[in-house]
Amino acid sequence: MEAERRKVILVCCVVGFLGLLSAATGFAAEAKRIKGEQLQFPSPEECIYPRSPAAGLGLTAAVALMIAQIIINIATGCACCRKGLHQSYSNWTFALACFVVSWFTFVIAFLLLLSGAALSDQHGEENFYFGSGYYCYVVKPGVFAGASVLSLASVILGIIYYLSLNSSKNRNNNNNALGAPVPPPQTGITMGQPQFPPQDPVFVHEDTYMRRQFT
């Protein structure tokens, strides 16, 4: 029981730290993102991007979020493989909802962080041509910040789901321990060993036996 408790605390601490790291680096990437007024336009067909740490920060946030999600899913295991758990756990619907929403927010946050990091990695002379002309793209305001909020929500929901399943498992184990049938006491007569050792049989001659019958 103590080892299981330490495992729960360790998983929650590691996942929580990764979630905070992802959110912090995401907000830092939002603050360091390349803005439109920072671009230089030597010509209508050319734009120069300044160097910015937003790409590295966004990539760090995405990796931290992915590791946190992997740890949560390894610790909880397959939710569909837990036979009988949803039947005995009254809050199974709430736990399952946390699991689904956690994955939904994770996917959105991860894609936003990766796309923002990719756009922030532009530097030097870059441009994009789409039909009617050239365009210089920058990350829109709020992309990294929104992804940070979603990553933090994903980690929190994942921890709630993990704690819910763990408490349900402990409750089921306690119920099984309390309701386990006690083996009935053994009834019967205990056979003891004879107090006196058996004696060797005495052989009587046949004539002696016949003589005793006639007397």
NUNUKE-943645 format. One record per residue (C-alpha): residue in three letters; x, z negated, y negated. Coordinates in steps of 0.1 Angstrom, whole numbers, padded with zeros to 4 digits, always signed. Layout:
residues N
alaXZY...
//
This chain:
residues 215
met+0000+0000+0000glu+0028-0008-0024ala+0046+0024-0017glu+0014+0044-0023arg+0010+0026-0056arg+0045+0034-0067lys+0039+0071-0058val+0008+0072-0079ile+0026+0057-0109leu+0056+0080-0105val+0034+0111-0103cys+0014+0101-0133cys+0045+0093-0154val+0062+0126-0145val+0032+0148-0151gly+0023+0129-0183phe+0059+0134-0196leu+0058+0171-0188gly+0024+0174-0205leu+0037+0157-0236leu+0068+0179-0235ser+0047+0210-0233ala+0025+0200-0262ala+0054+0189-0284thr+0074+0221-0278gly+0042+0241-0284phe+0035+0225-0317ala+0072+0230-0326ala+0069+0267-0318glu+0038+0269-0340ala+0059+0254-0369lys+0088+0278-0363arg+0069+0309-0356ile+0078+0341-0375lys+0054+0347-0404gly+0045+0380-0419glu+0062+0372-0452gln+0095+0367-0434leu+0097+0403-0422gln+0117+0429-0441phe+0106+0465-0445pro+0135+0488-0452ser+0111+0518-0447pro+0075+0523-0437glu+0085+0530-0402glu+0109+0500-0398cys+0106+0462-0399ile+0133+0436-0394tyr+0125+0403-0376pro+0144+0372-0385arg+0157+0350-0357ser+0135+0321-0347pro+0135+0293-0321ala+0098+0298-0315ala+0104+0320-0284gly+0126+0294-0267leu+0102+0266-0276gly+0071+0286-0263leu+0089+0294-0231thr+0099+0258-0226ala+0063+0247-0231ala+0050+0272-0206val+0076+0261-0179ala+0069+0224-0184leu+0031+0230-0181met+0036+0251-0149ile+0058+0224-0133ala+0032+0197-0142gln+0004+0218-0126ile+0025+0223-0095ile+0032+0186-0091ile-0005+0177-0095asn-0016+0202-0069ile+0011+0192-0044ala+0002+0155-0048thr-0035+0160-0045gly-0033+0187-0017cys-0061+0211-0010ala-0094+0198-0023cys-0115+0219+0001cys-0095+0206+0031arg-0106+0170+0026lys-0134+0168+0051gly-0160+0141+0046leu-0145+0129+0013his-0172+0145-0009gln-0199+0129+0013ser-0186+0094+0009tyr-0174+0096-0027ser-0202+0093-0053asn-0181+0108-0082trp-0170+0139-0062thr-0188+0162-0086phe-0170+0147-0116ala-0136+0150-0099leu-0142+0186-0088ala-0152+0195-0124cys-0120+0180-0137phe-0100+0201-0111val-0118+0233-0121val-0115+0228-0159ser-0079+0218-0155trp-0070+0251-0138phe-0091+0270-0164thr-0073+0254-0193phe-0039+0258-0176val-0043+0296-0171ile-0053+0301-0208ala-0026+0279-0222phe+0001+0294-0200leu-0008+0330-0210leu-0010+0321-0246leu+0024+0304-0245leu+0040+0333-0227ser+0025+0360-0250gly+0035+0340-0280ala+0070+0335-0268ala+0073+0372-0260leu+0062+0382-0295ser+0085+0357-0311asp+0114+0371-0293gln+0115+0402-0315his+0146+0404-0337gly+0165+0431-0355glu+0149+0464-0362glu+0116+0467-0343asn+0084+0485-0347phe+0054+0496-0326tyr+0037+0529-0330phe+0000+0532-0322gly-0017+0565-0330ser-0022+0564-0367gly+0011+0546-0377tyr+0037+0519-0371tyr+0028+0482-0369cys+0049+0451-0369tyr+0033+0423-0349val+0038+0386-0354val+0021+0356-0336lys-0011+0347-0353pro-0015+0312-0367gly-0029+0287-0343val-0019+0305-0310phe+0009+0280-0301ala-0011+0251-0314gly-0042+0260-0294ala-0021+0265-0263ser-0006+0231-0269val-0040+0214-0271leu-0051+0232-0239ser-0020+0223-0220leu-0024+0187-0229ala-0061+0188-0218ser-0051+0205-0186val-0026+0178-0177ile-0050+0149-0186leu-0077+0164-0165gly-0053+0169-0136ile-0042+0133-0138ile-0079+0121-0138tyr-0086+0143-0108tyr-0055+0129-0089leu-0064+0093-0097ser-0100+0099-0086leu-0090+0113-0053asn-0065+0085-0047ser-0090+0057-0055ser-0115+0074-0032lys-0089+0075-0004asn-0081+0038-0008arg-0118+0029-0009asn-0124+0048+0024asn-0094+0032+0040asn-0106-0003+0030asn-0141+0005+0043asn-0128+0016+0076ala-0106-0014+0079leu-0135-0038+0071gly-0159-0020+0094ala-0136-0015+0123pro-0152-0029+0155val-0135-0060+0168pro-0126-0058+0205pro-0147-0082+0226pro-0130-0111+0241gln-0119-0106+0277thr-0141-0125+0301gly-0134-0133+0337ile-0117-0157+0360thr-0080-0158+0358met-0065-0157+0392gly-0038-0183+0397gln-0011-0183+0422pro-0015-0206+0453gln+0000-0240+0449phe+0014-0241+0484pro+0035-0213+0498pro+0019-0196+0529gln+0032-0208+0562asp+0044-0186+0590pro+0019-0181+0618val+0023-0201+0650phe+0023-0182+0682val+0008-0199+0713his+0014-0188+0748glu-0015-0172+0766asp-0014-0197+0796thr-0015-0227+0772tyr-0047-0212+0756met-0064-0207+0790arg-0055-0242+0801arg-0071-0257+0771gln-0104-0239+0777phe-0107-0253+0813thr-0099-0289+0803
//
